[in-house]
Amino acid sequence: MDIALFSPSSLFADDEGCDSDGDKMETQQSYVERKHDFPGTELLIREFSFHQLNANLLWPGTFAFAEWLVQHRSWIEGRRSFELGSGTGALAIFLRKSFQLDITTSDYNDQEIEENIAYNCRVNGITPILPHIKHSWGDNFPIADPDWDLIIASDILLYVKQYPNLIKTLSFLLKFYKPKDDSAIPIMENEHKNETYEGLPRPAFLMSWRRRIGKEDESLFFTGCKNAGLEVKHMGSRVFCITPREATARTAMEELTSDAST
């Protein structure tokens, strides 16, 4: 398998790709299509040969996170999900094909990224294509009442200067979560029914990465999350669950009540 490196585009400042006069450089976009092995399936993903926002290729964290999500599928089945820094859309496409997951992609406000995700959806049999939201971290979110109870992302902590913006967007999605209705959280009628949401509050942010970052940078991000009223829990295999502090307390109380009744 030809594995390339992937970078979520929303990690870059607006001045990337400008010439010395501050004007945007016009480049002729070219692509390469690669087959990538995901758990139980193969995806054909079109990647940019170059993209000024670095949303062109796949990073190893995508594949590692896919493996972890398969192992914990009962935690995500039936969720209404949102991906930050989708890039090529490969992970979201895998989750839709494998679990029929209701998932929306997102990335930097760039038309080429949106069009490429749509292309990758179509060539992998995802019709209609996945909904997509253009959003630069830290900007006002285009939806006032976010109703996604699961946020996911992989390999998004490489650029320290974007941590405050990422935390601002993440805090909004988690703290202003408002479920549409009861049907948005169905009971799964399968062998995982009794454990569908065990240990994973609503809403929650699951994040994985395999790109090496310094301990100081990692601590800076997690400290920023805690200062913003978020709780961080390591789930193993470099996967972290981040939740609003009140949601974490509510889940702990529910577990205590359940234990007391048994």
C-alpha positions as CSV (number, residue, x, y, z in Angstrom):
1,M,0.0,0.0,0.0
2,D,1.2,3.5,-0.9
3,I,0.7,5.4,2.4
4,A,1.3,9.1,2.2
5,L,1.2,11.9,4.8
6,F,-1.9,13.9,5.6
7,S,-2.3,17.3,7.2
8,P,-5.6,18.9,8.2
9,S,-5.8,22.2,6.3
10,S,-7.4,24.2,9.1
11,L,-4.1,24.3,10.9
12,F,-2.7,27.1,8.7
13,A,-2.8,30.8,8.9
14,D,-4.5,32.9,6.2
15,D,-1.1,34.2,4.9
16,E,0.0,30.8,3.7
17,G,0.5,30.7,0.0
18,C,1.0,34.5,-0.5
19,D,3.7,36.1,-2.6
20,S,6.0,38.9,-1.4
21,D,3.3,41.5,-2.3
22,G,0.8,39.7,-0.1
23,D,-1.3,38.5,-3.0
24,K,-2.5,34.9,-3.3
25,M,-0.5,32.8,-5.7
26,E,-2.5,31.1,-8.4
27,T,-1.4,27.5,-8.9
28,Q,-2.5,24.8,-11.3
29,Q,-3.9,22.1,-9.1
30,S,-2.9,18.5,-9.8
31,Y,-3.9,15.3,-8.1
32,V,-2.8,11.7,-7.5
33,E,-5.2,8.8,-6.7
34,R,-4.0,6.1,-4.3
35,K,-5.6,3.0,-2.9
36,H,-5.4,2.8,0.9
37,D,-6.2,-0.2,3.1
38,F,-8.6,0.5,6.0
39,P,-10.0,-2.2,8.3
40,G,-12.0,-4.6,6.2
41,T,-12.1,-2.4,3.1
42,E,-10.0,-0.5,0.5
43,L,-10.6,3.1,-0.4
44,L,-9.5,5.0,-3.5
45,I,-8.5,8.5,-2.3
46,R,-7.7,11.4,-4.6
47,E,-5.0,13.6,-2.9
48,F,-3.6,16.9,-4.0
49,S,-0.1,16.7,-5.3
50,F,0.3,20.1,-3.5
51,H,-2.1,22.2,-1.5
52,Q,-1.2,25.6,-0.1
53,L,-3.2,24.8,3.1
54,N,-1.5,21.3,3.3
55,A,-4.8,19.4,3.1
56,N,-3.4,17.1,0.5
57,L,-2.3,13.7,1.9
58,L,-3.0,11.1,4.6
59,W,-1.1,10.9,7.8
60,P,-0.6,7.6,9.7
61,G,-2.9,8.7,12.5
62,T,-5.9,8.3,10.2
63,F,-5.3,4.5,9.9
64,A,-4.5,4.0,13.6
65,F,-7.6,5.9,14.6
66,A,-9.7,3.8,12.2
67,E,-8.4,0.6,13.8
68,W,-9.3,1.9,17.3
69,L,-12.8,3.0,16.2
70,V,-13.4,-0.5,14.8
71,Q,-12.4,-2.0,18.1
72,H,-14.8,0.4,19.9
73,R,-17.6,0.5,17.4
74,S,-20.3,0.2,20.0
75,W,-19.2,3.6,21.3
76,I,-19.9,5.3,18.0
77,E,-22.7,3.4,16.3
78,G,-25.8,5.5,16.1
79,R,-24.0,8.7,16.9
80,R,-24.5,12.0,15.0
81,S,-20.8,12.8,14.2
82,F,-18.7,15.7,13.1
83,E,-15.0,15.6,11.9
84,L,-12.6,18.4,12.4
85,G,-9.8,18.8,9.9
86,S,-11.2,16.2,7.4
87,G,-8.7,16.9,4.6
88,T,-9.4,14.3,2.0
89,G,-12.4,13.0,3.9
90,A,-10.9,9.4,4.0
91,L,-11.7,8.7,7.7
92,A,-15.3,10.0,7.4
93,I,-15.8,8.0,4.2
94,F,-14.5,4.8,5.9
95,L,-16.9,5.4,8.9
96,R,-19.9,5.9,6.6
97,K,-19.1,2.8,4.5
98,S,-18.3,0.6,7.5
99,F,-20.9,1.7,10.1
100,Q,-23.4,3.8,8.1
101,L,-22.3,6.6,10.5
102,D,-24.1,9.9,10.3
103,I,-21.1,12.1,9.8
104,T,-20.4,15.6,8.6
105,T,-16.9,16.7,7.4
106,S,-15.3,20.0,7.9
107,D,-12.1,21.9,7.1
108,Y,-10.7,25.3,6.3
109,N,-12.8,27.6,4.3
110,D,-11.5,26.4,0.9
111,Q,-13.6,25.3,-2.1
112,E,-10.9,22.9,-3.5
113,I,-11.0,20.9,-0.2
114,E,-14.8,20.6,-0.3
115,E,-14.8,19.6,-3.9
116,N,-12.1,17.0,-3.3
117,I,-14.0,15.4,-0.4
118,A,-17.1,15.3,-2.6
119,Y,-15.1,13.6,-5.4
120,N,-13.7,11.0,-2.9
121,C,-17.2,10.3,-1.7
122,R,-18.5,9.6,-5.2
123,V,-15.6,7.3,-6.3
124,N,-16.1,5.2,-3.1
125,G,-19.8,4.8,-3.6
126,I,-21.0,7.4,-1.0
127,T,-24.1,9.0,-2.4
128,P,-25.4,11.4,-1.5
129,I,-22.1,12.8,-0.6
130,L,-21.3,13.6,3.0
131,P,-22.4,17.0,4.3
132,H,-19.5,19.4,4.6
133,I,-19.0,22.6,6.6
134,K,-16.3,25.2,5.8
135,H,-14.9,26.5,9.1
136,S,-11.6,28.1,10.1
137,W,-10.9,27.3,13.8
138,G,-11.6,30.2,16.1
139,D,-14.0,31.9,13.7
140,N,-17.7,32.1,14.5
141,F,-19.3,28.8,13.8
142,P,-21.9,28.9,10.9
143,I,-24.4,26.9,12.9
144,A,-25.8,28.4,16.2
145,D,-27.0,25.1,17.7
146,P,-24.6,22.3,17.0
147,D,-26.4,18.9,17.3
148,W,-23.4,16.5,16.9
149,D,-22.9,14.3,19.9
150,L,-19.6,12.9,18.7
151,I,-16.7,15.1,17.4
152,I,-13.6,13.3,16.0
153,A,-10.2,14.2,14.6
154,S,-6.8,12.7,14.0
155,D,-3.3,14.2,13.9
156,I,-4.4,17.8,14.5
157,L,-2.0,18.9,17.2
158,L,1.1,19.6,15.1
159,Y,0.7,23.4,14.9
160,V,0.9,25.0,18.3
161,K,-0.1,28.4,17.2
162,Q,-3.6,27.0,16.3
163,Y,-4.3,25.5,19.8
164,P,-6.3,28.5,21.1
165,N,-8.4,28.6,17.9
166,L,-8.9,24.8,18.0
167,I,-10.0,25.0,21.7
168,K,-12.4,27.8,21.0
169,T,-14.1,25.9,18.2
170,L,-14.1,22.7,20.3
171,S,-15.5,24.4,23.3
172,F,-18.4,25.8,21.2
173,L,-19.2,22.4,19.7
174,L,-19.2,20.7,23.1
175,K,-20.8,23.3,25.4
176,F,-23.5,24.5,23.0
177,Y,-24.5,21.0,21.9
178,K,-28.2,20.8,21.5
179,P,-29.7,17.4,20.3
180,K,-32.3,17.6,17.6
181,D,-34.6,15.2,19.1
182,D,-34.7,11.7,20.7
183,S,-34.4,10.0,17.3
184,A,-31.0,11.5,16.9
185,I,-29.7,9.0,19.5
186,P,-31.2,5.6,18.5
187,I,-30.9,2.4,20.5
188,M,-28.8,0.0,18.5
189,E,-30.6,-3.2,17.8
190,N,-27.6,-5.5,17.7
191,E,-25.2,-7.5,19.9
192,H,-23.8,-4.3,21.2
193,K,-27.1,-2.9,22.4
194,N,-26.3,-3.0,26.1
195,E,-23.0,-1.2,25.7
196,T,-23.7,1.2,22.9
197,Y,-22.7,4.4,24.8
198,E,-21.0,2.9,27.9
199,G,-18.2,5.1,29.0
200,L,-18.6,7.8,26.3
201,P,-20.7,10.9,27.3
202,R,-22.8,13.0,25.0
203,P,-21.3,15.1,23.6
204,A,-17.7,14.0,23.4
205,F,-14.6,14.7,21.3
206,L,-12.4,11.7,20.4
207,M,-9.0,12.6,19.2
208,S,-6.0,10.4,18.0
209,W,-2.6,11.2,16.6
210,R,0.6,9.5,15.6
211,R,2.6,12.6,14.7
212,R,5.2,13.2,17.4
213,I,4.9,16.4,19.3
214,G,6.8,17.6,22.3
215,K,5.6,16.9,25.8
216,E,5.4,20.7,26.4
217,D,3.2,21.2,23.4
218,E,0.9,18.3,24.4
219,S,0.7,19.7,27.9
220,L,-0.1,23.2,26.5
221,F,-3.1,21.9,24.6
222,F,-4.5,19.8,27.4
223,T,-4.0,22.6,29.9
224,G,-5.8,25.0,27.5
225,C,-8.7,22.5,27.4
226,K,-8.9,22.3,31.1
227,N,-8.8,26.1,31.5
228,A,-11.7,26.3,29.0
229,G,-13.8,24.0,31.2
230,L,-13.1,20.7,29.4
231,E,-12.1,17.4,30.8
232,V,-9.4,15.2,29.2
233,K,-9.3,11.4,29.6
234,H,-6.7,9.1,27.9
235,M,-8.5,6.1,26.4
236,G,-5.4,4.2,25.5
237,S,-3.5,3.9,22.2
238,R,-3.0,7.7,22.1
239,V,-6.7,8.3,21.8
240,F,-8.1,11.0,24.1
241,C,-11.7,11.8,25.0
242,I,-12.5,15.4,25.8
243,T,-15.9,16.4,27.2
244,P,-17.5,19.4,28.9
245,R,-16.8,19.3,32.6
246,E,-20.5,19.0,33.5
247,A,-21.1,16.1,31.1
248,T,-18.2,14.2,32.7
249,A,-19.7,14.8,36.1
250,R,-23.2,13.7,34.9
251,T,-21.8,10.4,33.5
252,A,-20.0,9.7,36.7
253,M,-23.2,10.2,38.7
254,E,-25.1,7.9,36.3
255,E,-22.5,5.2,36.8
256,L,-22.8,5.5,40.6
257,T,-26.6,5.3,40.4
258,S,-26.4,2.3,38.2
259,D,-23.9,0.6,40.6
260,A,-26.1,1.3,43.6
261,S,-29.2,-0.3,41.9
262,T,-27.4,-3.6,41.1
